[in-house]
Amino acid sequence: MIYRERHCPQEALKCRVPAPYGYRNPFPWPASRDRAWFANVPHRELTVEKAVQNWIRSDGDRFIFPGGGTTFPNGAQAYIEDIGKLINLKDGSLRTALDTGCGVASWGAYLLSRDIVTMSIAPRDTHEAQVQFALERGVPAFIGILATKRLPFPSRAFDISHCSRCLIPWAQYDGIFLNEVDRVLRPGGYWILSGPPINWKKYWKGWQRKKKDLQEEQTKIENVAKSLCWNKLIEKDDIAIWQKPKNHFHCKPTQHRSFCTAVAQNHPDKAWYTDMETCLTPLPQVSSKQETAGGLLDNWPKRFKSIPPRIYQATIQGITPETYSENSDMWNKRISYYKTLNNQLGTGRYRNLLDMNAYLGGFAAALIQDPVWVMNVVPVQAKVNTLGVIYERGFIGIYHDWCEAMSTYPRTYDLIHADSLFSLYSNRCELEDIMLEMDRILRPEGCVIIRDDVDILVKVKSIVNGLEWDSIIVDHEDGPLVREKLLFAVKKYWTAPAASDKTD
Ligand SMILES: C[S@@+](CC[C@H](N)C(=O)[O-])C[C@H]1O[C@@H](n2cnc3c(N)ncnc32)[C@H](O)[C@@H]1O
């Protein structure tokens, strides 16, 4: 699967990507969960291939998403209810989820009404445009694969990881993929598996597999889970759930799995082109078997305001509980100011938001009442690695290097926010390349908010004009004497010509 991982060209492409002819603004959330314009993602393959599984249907000028999936053809709602009978999805203790091999992300889409936010990932493969559909539906997703590199998340990030027939060979390669799931699961987090080999006694014929093979596969998975010190919580009908221990107090290395030791070279939170390993990522030390390694998280929604454990345990250099609280207040003030400058922010006009330099996730937290989701990016060049804090607050995000293309489709985001990004990247790569990438991933008529030193903003403005964005530079919320200024821009609507207009 290496060939489906990220591979960037040596030289960045200097061109803009047109929207397809007939492109329209997506339906607003929550209607977008169930429908999208055909013209925006003109691919009908899955409507045929996955018709029986009810992933997606074609209906004139639009697609309909009935909410089905490979192991839940009757809809994600009923499937999630079944999961809810096995673990508590209601008390706010579970907030962040990862769906590996997500298809069109119906599982994540239906969890949103339970205040659980899912990072849905799948590669660009034969399931044509699956992640693009997820994004078009206003559901968080990005292009990702379990192959040879770590997923771009910190350790101890997700409360749940889920696989519904996601085709990841969990039993193979010394359990390396489950080992990666273990790295990104928080202590006490759950791994949910449905599809082969679960319930093989019932389905072996339908899967066209031999009983013996399936039984062996299941035994291997059980053994990998044991080597990770996971506890098999339950297996009922089509769903099996394991739980990661809340600490490693009793977890002893086995013949098959030792603890990773080279922490200095390969920190648990390092995950940018970092090779996956088969060794077990050690949890922070505890002094008793009752203690949760790394600190207990509050339940949602208290969680997004509380001081995150990584901060009160002083593991993030230079950030104290006081600076964290000040940062939250500052973002509340900034978002109020943004809303006076763009009166569409907070109205439901924008759904998919990107914060390119998210720091502590204050931008996302200040928008918590709005019908939006935010992809919080912590650049790999940031002075401190704060992505773990963002997850501890109950938000999602990824690491990224903005000198490269993002693992997402064109026209992913309705609004892009870039705080001090261009000063971070000055002398690292060309400003123009970062802006071309912003243009690619921004929807027509989408909004950009850039805040930076005035000298940098003036340079940005000259490129903005070439991109055909309407823009204006305005003062900082504290007045004209502050050197930092804000640039608000809107990308103009333009598309490729109609097929018949094309000339050779
Ligand atoms: C049969 S579909 C199931 C989709 C969805 N989970 C459902 O239940 O409808 C398999 C999914 O796994 C994805 N997939 C296959 N190999 C993968 C890998 N190594 N890492 C991540 N996703 C993978 C495919 O792209 C596809 O989205």
PDBQT file of the ligand as one rigid body, heavy atoms in Angstrom, charges set to zero:
ROOT
HETATM    1  C1  LIG A 601     -15.550  -2.244   2.205  1.00  0.00    +0.000 C 
HETATM    2  S1  LIG A 601     -15.182  -0.586   2.439  1.00  0.00    +0.000 S 
HETATM    3  C2  LIG A 601     -16.008  -0.223   3.998  1.00  0.00    +0.000 C 
HETATM    4  C3  LIG A 601     -16.320   1.231   4.187  1.00  0.00    +0.000 C 
HETATM    5  C4  LIG A 601     -17.039   1.591   5.469  1.00  0.00    +0.000 C 
HETATM    6  N1  LIG A 601     -16.247   1.287   6.614  1.00  0.00    +0.000 N 
HETATM    7  C5  LIG A 601     -18.378   0.926   5.519  1.00  0.00    +0.000 C 
HETATM    8  O1  LIG A 601     -18.602   0.118   6.410  1.00  0.00    +0.000 OA
HETATM    9  O2  LIG A 601     -19.209   1.261   4.678  1.00  0.00    +0.000 OA
HETATM   10  C6  LIG A 601     -13.469  -0.622   2.832  1.00  0.00    +0.000 C 
HETATM   11  C7  LIG A 601     -12.856   0.715   3.187  1.00  0.00    +0.000 C 
HETATM   12  O3  LIG A 601     -11.551   0.557   3.728  1.00  0.00    +0.000 OA
HETATM   13  C8  LIG A 601     -10.651   1.418   3.051  1.00  0.00    +0.000 C 
HETATM   14  N2  LIG A 601      -9.286   0.847   3.182  1.00  0.00    +0.000 N 
HETATM   15  C9  LIG A 601      -8.774  -0.240   2.557  1.00  0.00    +0.000 A 
HETATM   16  N3  LIG A 601      -7.510  -0.457   2.945  1.00  0.00    +0.000 NA
HETATM   17  C10 LIG A 601      -7.197   0.533   3.832  1.00  0.00    +0.000 A 
HETATM   18  C11 LIG A 601      -6.031   0.878   4.564  1.00  0.00    +0.000 A 
HETATM   19  N4  LIG A 601      -4.915   0.145   4.494  1.00  0.00    +0.000 N 
HETATM   20  N5  LIG A 601      -6.061   1.976   5.361  1.00  0.00    +0.000 NA
HETATM   21  C12 LIG A 601      -7.179   2.718   5.463  1.00  0.00    +0.000 A 
HETATM   22  N6  LIG A 601      -8.315   2.431   4.801  1.00  0.00    +0.000 NA
HETATM   23  C13 LIG A 601      -8.329   1.360   3.989  1.00  0.00    +0.000 A 
HETATM   24  C14 LIG A 601     -11.244   1.525   1.673  1.00  0.00    +0.000 C 
HETATM   25  O4  LIG A 601     -10.764   2.620   0.949  1.00  0.00    +0.000 OA
HETATM   26  C15 LIG A 601     -12.720   1.654   2.028  1.00  0.00    +0.000 C 
HETATM   27  O5  LIG A 601     -13.047   2.945   2.448  1.00  0.00    +0.000 OA
ENDROOT
TORSDOF 0
